[in-house]
Amino acid sequence: MGGHGEGVSLEFTPTWVVAGVCTIIVAISLAVERLLHHFGTVLKKKKQKPLFEALQKVKEELMLLGFISLFLTVTQGLISKICVREEVLMHMLPCSKQEAELSKHKNVTTTTTEHFQSLIPIVGTTRRLLAEHAAAEAGYCSLKDKTPLLSLEALHHLHIFIFVLAISHVTFCALTVVFGSTRIYQWKKWEDALADESFDPEAALVKKSVTHVHQHAFIKEHFLGIGKDSVFLGWTQSFFKQFYGSVTKADYVTLRLGFIMTHCKGNPKLNFHKYMMRALEDDFKHVVGISWYLWIFVVIFLLLNVNGWHTYFWIAFIPFILLLAVGTKLEHVISQLAHEVAEKHVAIEGELVVKPSDEHFWFSKPEFVLFLIHFILFQNAFEIAFFFWIWVTYGFDSCIMGQVRYIVPRLVIGVFIQVLCSYSTLPLYAIVSQMGSNYKKAIFEENVQVGLVGWAQKVKNKRASNGNEGSSNAGTTPSPPGAGAGFAGIQLSRLTRNNAGETTQNEITPAHVNNH
């Protein structure tokens, strides 16, 4: 009786069972939704807009997963009734059918699989129910002397894999940012020390003391001379430095001063650490999502996961190599900034100041580094999610899992990537990405950002409506203090007084803001 009960339809299921199960499902769903809503409310109260937007991105991913789930559920009957000739399904298999038959006779995988089914009873029950439906599908297609294109069980497993992948990606991204932020927070003591000293960059430039460039701690750490040998040694040093002391106090102080002198001379007491954290939070919302090109990567991997190719093993080296390349490049950007100064000067008056520039980055685009970090984190999450999905679904000894000599390196590489990205690469990116030609909108407080965007839109609309007359009078328009007439952007003027009591005008130009 018990065995026949597993196949009973909704027509013959007690109403109290249906109502009870629905209540539990709805209650859990509402609890999760309320929890996310409460978390979003807390972030808004604390004015953590970038993190709030990241949370919205997570909600979008969950909605996409819900749509995928609904689509698979609705269409699984139709897909399972697509029948093809058996020889069509004999190519590009993840497992060899001959090996599977041999292992079945030897009962190699039975113990592991049954162990997980005992831990997660729903897995075993679901597989038995799907097996019953699969028999019905096979009967439908066998009448046509054909085979189902994709069984219900395979669709169910694919369904679970997509869900596990998305959750793993969001989780690993969050962990990376949390651990990375912890590392960056350690730099706050350097920022506080500079604030306590009431350090004035402009005064530092004009003071009479002379800085011997080659004796400066920043130069000594990064400048290895001039010539071909120094280029090779520079890249080699950059490669190894990402593993230890990726950012020192000399690095932080020098890069901070270079940023302030290049982008905001009018605000010498800028809290660079706070700005850097806001910029990182802004970037996080771009990393936490799964973009369309990442889904294309998943499809390509599923296509190439052919028996004997060991794709799952070789593909683990892609994020590993990319991560090392990104870390080396970020360290090398710091070295290039040091070389620019050391090659031109022996001694200078005032403090040593580096010159940020997009030219130091790949394709002159600092944001390309963020794209690579996004891809690395996703691919690493994909590797780990795929491993545990195979382990739970098919067992550790499954042919898809592969041999132990291929499994262990994958796990080691996955852990290494997560640790290195959290404690070295992400903190490096947080500070080195500020060494571009443009600064990010995070330099302004949120209320200032909103005011600037609103005012700019009003000016743009007014000019569009007034035409030539508006353009000719733009220079005298009574706009916010210091607003320029140029269409390229807005200019904020900050009036400061120098020691002589004269009024000078230092401009911050949001036209140079990187809105990424």
C-alpha positions as CSV (number, residue, x, y, z in Angstrom):
1,M,0.0,0.0,0.0
2,G,2.8,2.4,1.0
3,G,4.5,2.0,-2.4
4,H,1.2,2.7,-4.3
5,G,0.6,5.8,-2.1
6,E,3.6,7.6,-3.5
7,G,1.9,7.9,-6.9
8,V,-1.4,9.2,-5.7
9,S,-2.6,12.3,-7.5
10,L,-4.0,15.5,-6.0
11,E,-7.6,14.1,-6.6
12,F,-7.1,11.5,-3.9
13,T,-5.0,13.4,-1.5
14,P,-6.7,14.6,1.8
15,T,-7.5,18.3,1.7
16,W,-5.8,18.8,5.1
17,V,-2.6,17.6,3.6
18,V,-2.8,19.9,0.6
19,A,-3.8,22.9,2.8
20,G,-1.0,22.1,5.4
21,V,1.7,21.9,2.8
22,C,0.5,25.1,1.0
23,T,0.5,26.9,4.4
24,I,4.1,25.8,5.1
25,I,5.4,26.8,1.6
26,V,3.6,30.2,1.7
27,A,4.7,30.9,5.2
28,I,8.4,30.2,4.5
29,S,8.2,32.3,1.3
30,L,6.6,35.2,3.1
31,A,9.1,35.0,5.9
32,V,12.0,35.2,3.5
33,E,10.4,38.1,1.6
34,R,9.7,40.0,4.9
35,L,13.3,39.3,6.1
36,L,14.7,40.8,2.8
37,H,12.3,43.7,3.1
38,H,13.4,44.4,6.7
39,F,17.0,44.2,5.7
40,G,16.4,46.7,2.9
41,T,14.7,49.0,5.4
42,V,17.6,48.9,7.7
43,L,20.1,49.7,4.9
44,K,18.0,52.6,3.8
45,K,17.8,54.0,7.4
46,K,21.6,53.7,7.6
47,K,21.9,55.4,4.2
48,Q,23.7,52.4,2.7
49,K,22.3,53.0,-0.8
50,P,24.9,50.9,-2.7
51,L,24.2,47.9,-0.4
52,F,20.5,48.5,-0.8
53,E,20.8,48.4,-4.5
54,A,22.9,45.2,-4.2
55,L,20.0,43.7,-2.2
56,Q,17.6,44.7,-5.0
57,K,19.9,42.9,-7.4
58,V,19.7,39.8,-5.3
59,K,15.9,40.1,-5.4
60,E,16.0,40.4,-9.2
61,E,18.1,37.2,-9.3
62,L,15.6,35.4,-7.1
63,M,12.8,36.6,-9.4
64,L,14.7,35.3,-12.4
65,L,15.1,31.9,-10.6
66,G,11.4,31.9,-9.9
67,F,10.6,32.5,-13.6
68,I,13.1,29.7,-14.7
69,S,11.6,27.4,-12.1
70,L,8.0,28.1,-13.3
71,F,9.0,27.8,-17.0
72,L,10.7,24.4,-16.4
73,T,7.7,23.2,-14.4
74,V,5.2,24.2,-17.0
75,T,7.1,23.0,-20.0
76,Q,8.7,19.8,-18.5
77,G,5.8,17.7,-19.8
78,L,6.2,19.0,-23.3
79,I,10.0,18.7,-23.3
80,S,9.8,15.1,-22.0
81,K,7.5,14.2,-24.9
82,I,10.0,15.3,-27.5
83,C,11.1,12.0,-29.0
84,V,14.3,11.4,-31.0
85,R,16.1,8.4,-32.4
86,E,18.3,6.7,-29.9
87,E,21.5,7.1,-31.9
88,V,21.1,10.9,-31.7
89,L,21.7,10.6,-27.9
90,M,24.8,8.5,-28.1
91,H,27.2,11.3,-28.7
92,M,28.9,13.8,-26.3
93,L,27.8,12.0,-23.1
94,P,29.0,13.1,-19.7
95,C,29.4,9.5,-18.8
96,S,30.2,6.4,-20.8
97,K,27.2,4.0,-20.8
98,Q,29.5,1.0,-20.9
99,E,31.3,2.2,-17.7
100,A,28.0,3.0,-16.1
101,E,26.7,-0.5,-16.7
102,L,29.9,-2.0,-15.4
103,S,29.8,0.0,-12.2
104,K,26.2,-0.8,-11.7
105,H,27.0,-4.5,-11.7
106,K,29.8,-3.9,-9.2
107,N,27.6,-1.7,-7.0
108,V,30.3,1.0,-6.8
109,T,28.0,4.0,-6.4
110,T,25.2,2.5,-4.4
111,T,26.6,3.0,-0.9
112,T,27.4,6.8,-1.4
113,T,24.1,7.6,-3.2
114,E,22.0,5.8,-0.6
115,H,23.9,7.5,2.2
116,F,22.9,11.0,0.8
117,Q,19.3,9.8,0.2
118,S,19.1,8.8,3.9
119,L,20.4,12.2,4.9
120,I,18.0,14.0,2.5
121,P,14.9,11.8,2.2
122,I,13.2,14.1,-0.3
123,V,16.0,13.3,-2.8
124,G,15.3,9.6,-2.8
125,T,11.5,10.0,-2.9
126,T,11.7,12.5,-5.8
127,R,13.9,10.2,-7.8
128,R,11.5,7.3,-7.3
129,L,8.6,9.5,-8.4
130,L,10.5,10.8,-11.4
131,A,11.4,7.2,-12.3
132,E,7.7,6.4,-12.5
133,H,7.1,9.3,-14.8
134,A,10.2,8.4,-16.8
135,A,8.7,5.0,-17.4
136,A,5.5,6.6,-18.7
137,E,7.6,8.9,-21.0
138,A,9.6,5.9,-22.3
139,G,6.4,4.2,-23.1
140,Y,5.1,7.2,-25.0
141,C,8.2,7.5,-27.1
142,S,8.7,3.7,-27.4
143,L,5.4,3.5,-29.3
144,K,7.2,5.6,-31.9
145,D,10.3,3.5,-31.6
146,K,12.2,6.5,-30.2
147,T,13.7,7.9,-27.0
148,P,12.8,11.0,-24.9
149,L,15.1,14.0,-25.7
150,L,15.3,14.9,-22.0
151,S,13.8,12.9,-19.2
152,L,11.9,14.4,-16.3
153,E,14.6,13.3,-13.9
154,A,17.2,15.1,-16.0
155,L,15.1,18.3,-16.1
156,H,14.6,18.1,-12.3
157,H,18.4,17.8,-11.7
158,L,19.0,20.7,-14.1
159,H,16.4,22.7,-12.2
160,I,18.2,22.1,-8.9
161,F,21.6,22.9,-10.4
162,I,20.5,26.4,-11.7
163,F,19.1,27.2,-8.3
164,V,22.3,26.0,-6.4
165,L,24.5,27.9,-8.8
166,A,22.7,31.3,-8.3
167,I,22.6,30.9,-4.5
168,S,26.3,29.9,-4.4
169,H,27.3,32.9,-6.5
170,V,25.4,35.4,-4.4
171,T,26.8,33.8,-1.2
172,F,30.4,33.7,-2.3
173,C,30.3,37.3,-3.6
174,A,28.9,38.5,-0.2
175,L,31.6,36.5,1.7
176,T,34.3,38.0,-0.5
177,V,33.1,41.6,0.0
178,V,32.7,41.0,3.8
179,F,36.2,39.6,4.2
180,G,37.7,42.1,1.8
181,S,36.0,45.0,3.7
182,T,37.5,43.6,6.9
183,R,40.9,43.8,5.4
184,I,40.3,47.3,4.1
185,Y,39.0,48.4,7.4
186,Q,42.5,47.8,8.8
187,W,43.7,50.7,6.7
188,K,41.4,53.1,8.6
189,K,44.1,53.6,11.3
190,W,46.3,55.1,8.6
191,E,43.5,57.5,7.5
192,D,42.9,58.5,11.1
193,A,46.6,59.1,11.7
194,L,46.7,61.4,8.7
195,A,43.6,63.3,9.9
196,D,45.1,63.7,13.4
197,E,48.2,65.2,11.8
198,S,45.9,67.8,10.1
199,F,48.0,67.1,6.9
200,D,47.6,69.7,4.2
201,P,48.7,68.5,0.8
202,E,49.0,72.0,-0.7
203,A,51.3,73.1,2.2
204,A,53.3,69.9,1.8
205,L,54.0,70.8,-1.8
206,V,55.3,74.3,-1.1
207,K,57.2,73.6,2.1
208,K,61.0,74.1,1.9
209,S,62.0,70.6,2.9
210,V,63.4,68.4,0.1
211,T,62.3,64.8,-0.4
212,H,65.0,62.5,-1.8
213,V,62.9,60.4,-4.2
214,H,65.0,57.3,-4.2
215,Q,65.0,57.2,-0.4
216,H,61.3,57.5,-0.1
217,A,59.7,54.3,1.3
218,F,57.2,54.1,-1.6
219,I,59.9,54.3,-4.2
220,K,62.2,51.9,-2.4
221,E,59.5,49.2,-2.3
222,H,58.5,49.5,-6.0
223,F,61.4,51.0,-8.1
224,L,64.0,48.5,-9.3
225,G,65.9,50.6,-11.7
226,I,65.7,51.3,-15.4
227,G,66.1,48.9,-18.4
228,K,64.8,45.6,-19.7
229,D,65.9,43.7,-16.6
230,S,64.0,46.1,-14.4
231,V,60.8,45.5,-16.4
232,F,61.0,41.7,-15.9
233,L,61.9,42.1,-12.2
234,G,59.1,44.6,-11.8
235,W,56.5,42.1,-13.1
236,T,58.0,39.4,-11.0
237,Q,57.9,41.5,-7.9
238,S,54.3,42.5,-8.6
239,F,53.4,38.8,-9.0
240,F,54.8,37.8,-5.6
241,K,53.8,40.9,-3.7
242,Q,50.1,40.1,-4.1
243,F,50.6,37.2,-1.7
244,Y,52.2,39.3,1.1
245,G,51.8,42.9,2.1
246,S,49.8,43.8,-1.0
247,V,49.2,47.3,0.3
248,T,51.6,48.9,2.8
249,K,51.2,52.2,4.7
250,A,53.6,53.9,2.3
251,D,51.4,52.7,-0.6
252,Y,48.2,54.0,1.1
253,V,49.6,57.4,2.0
254,T,51.2,58.0,-1.4
255,L,48.2,56.9,-3.4
256,R,45.9,58.9,-1.2
257,L,47.9,62.0,-1.7
258,G,48.1,61.4,-5.5
259,F,44.3,61.1,-5.7
260,I,43.7,64.2,-3.6
261,M,46.1,66.4,-5.5
262,T,44.8,65.2,-8.9
263,H,41.0,65.2,-8.3
264,C,40.2,67.4,-5.3
265,K,42.8,69.9,-4.4
266,G,40.0,72.0,-2.9
267,N,39.3,69.4,-0.3
268,P,42.7,68.4,1.2
269,K,41.1,66.8,4.2
270,L,39.0,64.3,2.2
271,N,38.3,61.1,4.0
272,F,39.8,58.9,1.3
273,H,39.1,55.7,3.2
274,K,35.4,56.5,3.5
275,Y,35.2,57.4,-0.2
276,M,37.0,54.2,-1.1
277,M,34.5,52.1,0.9
278,R,31.6,53.9,-0.7
279,A,33.0,53.2,-4.2
280,L,33.5,49.5,-3.3
281,E,29.9,49.2,-2.1
282,D,28.9,50.8,-5.4
283,D,30.8,48.2,-7.4
284,F,29.4,45.4,-5.3
285,K,26.0,45.8,-6.8
286,H,27.5,45.1,-10.2
287,V,29.3,41.9,-9.0
288,V,26.5,40.2,-7.1
289,G,24.3,39.7,-10.2
290,I,24.6,37.0,-12.8
291,S,24.8,38.8,-16.2
292,W,23.8,37.3,-19.5
293,Y,27.4,36.5,-20.6
294,L,27.9,34.4,-17.4
295,W,24.8,32.3,-18.3
296,I,26.5,31.8,-21.8
297,F,29.5,30.5,-20.0
298,V,27.3,28.0,-18.1
299,V,25.8,26.8,-21.3
300,I,29.2,26.4,-22.9
301,F,30.5,24.4,-19.9
302,L,27.5,22.1,-20.0
303,L,28.1,21.5,-23.7
304,L,31.8,20.7,-23.2
305,N,31.3,18.4,-20.2
306,V,32.0,15.3,-22.2
307,N,33.3,12.0,-20.8
308,G,37.1,11.8,-21.0
309,W,37.6,15.5,-21.6
310,H,37.9,16.4,-17.9
311,T,36.4,19.8,-18.7
312,Y,35.4,20.4,-15.1
313,F,39.1,20.0,-14.1
314,W,40.7,22.2,-16.8
315,I,38.2,24.9,-16.4
316,A,39.1,25.3,-12.8
317,F,42.4,26.9,-13.9
318,I,40.7,29.7,-15.7
319,P,39.7,31.7,-12.6
320,F,42.9,30.7,-11.0
321,I,45.1,32.2,-13.8
322,L,42.8,35.2,-14.2
323,L,43.0,36.0,-10.5
324,L,46.8,35.8,-10.5
325,A,46.9,38.1,-13.6
326,V,44.6,40.6,-12.0
327,G,46.5,40.7,-8.7
328,T,49.8,41.1,-10.6
329,K,48.4,43.9,-12.8
330,L,47.0,45.9,-9.8
331,E,50.4,45.6,-8.1
332,H,52.1,46.6,-11.3
333,V,50.0,49.8,-11.6
334,I,51.4,50.9,-8.2
335,S,54.9,50.1,-9.5
336,Q,54.3,52.1,-12.7
337,L,53.2,55.1,-10.6
338,A,56.5,54.8,-8.6
339,H,58.6,54.5,-11.8
340,E,57.0,57.6,-13.3
341,V,58.3,59.7,-10.4
342,A,61.6,57.9,-9.8
343,E,62.7,58.1,-13.5
344,K,62.1,61.8,-13.7
345,H,63.3,63.1,-10.4
346,V,66.1,62.6,-7.9
347,A,64.9,65.1,-5.4
348,I,61.7,67.2,-5.1
349,E,60.5,70.0,-2.9
350,G,57.6,69.0,-0.7
351,E,55.9,65.5,-0.6
352,L,56.2,62.9,-3.3
353,V,53.0,63.0,-5.5
354,V,52.1,60.4,-8.1
355,K,49.9,61.1,-11.1
356,P,46.9,58.8,-11.5
357,S,46.1,57.8,-15.2
358,D,43.9,55.4,-17.1
359,E,46.9,54.5,-19.2
360,H,48.2,52.2,-16.5
361,F,45.2,49.9,-16.9
362,W,44.3,47.2,-19.5
363,F,42.7,48.9,-22.5
364,S,42.9,52.2,-20.5
365,K,39.7,51.1,-18.6
366,P,40.0,50.6,-14.9
367,E,36.4,49.1,-14.9
368,F,37.7,46.2,-17.0
369,V,39.3,44.9,-13.8
370,L,35.9,44.8,-12.1
371,F,34.5,42.8,-15.0
372,L,37.3,40.2,-14.5
373,I,36.7,40.0,-10.8
374,H,33.0,39.4,-11.5
375,F,33.8,36.6,-13.9
376,I,36.4,35.1,-11.5
377,L,33.9,35.0,-8.5
378,F,31.2,33.6,-10.7
379,Q,33.3,30.9,-12.2
380,N,34.7,29.9,-8.8
381,A,31.2,29.7,-7.4
382,F,30.2,27.6,-10.4
383,E,33.0,25.1,-9.8
384,I,32.1,24.7,-6.1
385,A,28.3,24.6,-6.8
386,F,28.8,22.0,-9.5
387,F,31.0,19.8,-7.2
388,F,28.5,19.7,-4.4
389,W,25.5,19.3,-6.7
390,I,27.1,16.2,-8.3
391,W,28.1,14.9,-4.9
392,V,24.6,15.1,-3.4
393,T,22.7,14.1,-6.6
394,Y,24.8,11.3,-8.0
395,G,27.3,10.5,-5.3
396,F,31.0,11.0,-4.8
397,D,31.9,8.0,-7.0
398,S,29.8,9.2,-9.9
399,C,31.5,9.2,-13.3
400,I,30.6,12.9,-13.7
401,M,32.6,13.6,-10.5
402,G,35.7,12.0,-12.0
403,Q,38.7,10.5,-10.3
404,V,40.1,11.7,-7.0
405,R,43.3,13.1,-8.6
406,Y,41.1,15.5,-10.5
407,I,38.8,16.3,-7.6
408,V,41.3,17.4,-4.9
409,P,43.1,20.0,-7.1
410,R,39.7,21.6,-7.9
411,L,38.8,22.0,-4.3
412,V,42.2,23.3,-3.4
413,I,42.1,25.9,-6.2
414,G,38.5,26.9,-5.2
415,V,39.5,27.6,-1.6
416,F,42.7,29.4,-2.7
417,I,40.8,31.7,-5.1
418,Q,38.3,32.6,-2.4
419,V,40.9,33.4,0.2
420,L,43.3,35.3,-2.1
421,C,40.4,37.3,-3.7
422,S,39.0,38.3,-0.3
423,Y,42.2,39.3,1.5
424,S,44.4,40.5,-1.4
425,T,42.8,41.1,-4.8
426,L,39.7,42.9,-3.7
427,P,41.5,45.3,-1.3
428,L,44.0,46.0,-4.0
429,Y,41.2,46.7,-6.5
430,A,39.5,49.0,-4.0
431,I,42.5,51.4,-3.8
432,V,44.2,50.9,-7.2
433,S,41.0,51.5,-9.1
434,Q,41.0,55.0,-7.8
435,M,44.3,55.7,-9.7
436,G,42.5,56.3,-13.0
437,S,42.0,59.6,-14.8
438,N,38.5,59.9,-13.4
439,Y,37.0,59.7,-10.0
440,K,33.8,58.0,-9.1
441,K,30.5,59.6,-8.0
442,A,31.0,58.1,-4.6
443,I,33.3,61.0,-3.8
444,F,30.1,63.0,-3.2
445,E,27.8,62.2,-0.3
446,E,24.4,60.7,-1.3
447,N,22.4,63.9,-0.8
448,V,25.0,65.8,-2.9
449,Q,24.8,63.2,-5.7
450,V,21.0,63.5,-5.8
451,G,21.2,67.3,-5.9
452,L,23.8,67.4,-8.7
453,V,21.9,64.9,-10.9
454,G,18.6,66.8,-10.3
455,W,20.1,70.2,-11.0
456,A,22.0,68.9,-14.1
457,Q,18.8,67.4,-15.5
458,K,16.9,70.7,-15.0
459,V,19.7,72.7,-16.7
460,K,19.7,70.2,-19.6
461,N,15.9,70.4,-20.0
462,K,15.9,74.2,-19.8
463,R,18.6,74.5,-22.5
464,A,16.7,72.1,-24.7
465,S,13.5,74.1,-24.4
466,N,15.2,77.5,-24.7
467,G,17.4,76.6,-27.7
468,N,19.9,79.1,-28.8
469,E,18.7,81.7,-26.4
470,G,19.3,79.4,-23.5
471,S,22.8,78.6,-24.8
472,S,23.8,82.2,-25.1
473,N,22.7,83.0,-21.6
474,A,24.1,79.9,-20.0
475,G,27.2,81.7,-18.7
476,T,25.1,84.1,-16.7
477,T,22.4,81.7,-15.5
478,P,22.0,82.0,-11.7
479,S,22.6,78.4,-11.0
480,P,24.3,76.8,-8.0
481,P,27.6,78.4,-7.0
482,G,30.4,77.9,-9.4
483,A,28.2,76.2,-12.1
484,G,29.9,76.5,-15.5
485,A,28.4,77.0,-18.9
486,G,30.1,74.0,-20.5
487,F,27.8,71.2,-21.7
488,A,30.4,68.6,-20.8
489,G,29.4,68.7,-17.1
490,I,28.8,70.6,-13.9
491,Q,31.4,72.5,-12.0
492,L,31.2,72.9,-8.2
493,S,33.4,75.8,-6.9
494,R,34.7,75.8,-3.4
495,L,36.0,79.0,-2.0
496,T,38.9,78.8,0.3
497,R,41.2,81.3,1.8
498,N,45.0,81.0,1.7
499,N,47.4,82.2,4.4
500,A,47.5,85.7,2.9
501,G,43.8,86.1,3.2
502,E,43.2,86.0,-0.6
503,T,40.3,84.1,-2.0
504,T,41.1,81.4,-4.4
505,Q,38.7,79.1,-6.3
506,N,39.3,75.4,-6.4
507,E,37.0,73.5,-8.7
508,I,35.7,69.9,-8.6
509,T,34.5,68.9,-12.0
510,P,31.8,66.1,-12.0
511,A,32.4,66.0,-15.8
512,H,35.3,63.8,-14.8
513,V,33.3,61.6,-12.6
514,N,33.3,57.9,-13.5
515,N,29.7,56.9,-13.1
516,H,30.5,53.3,-13.3
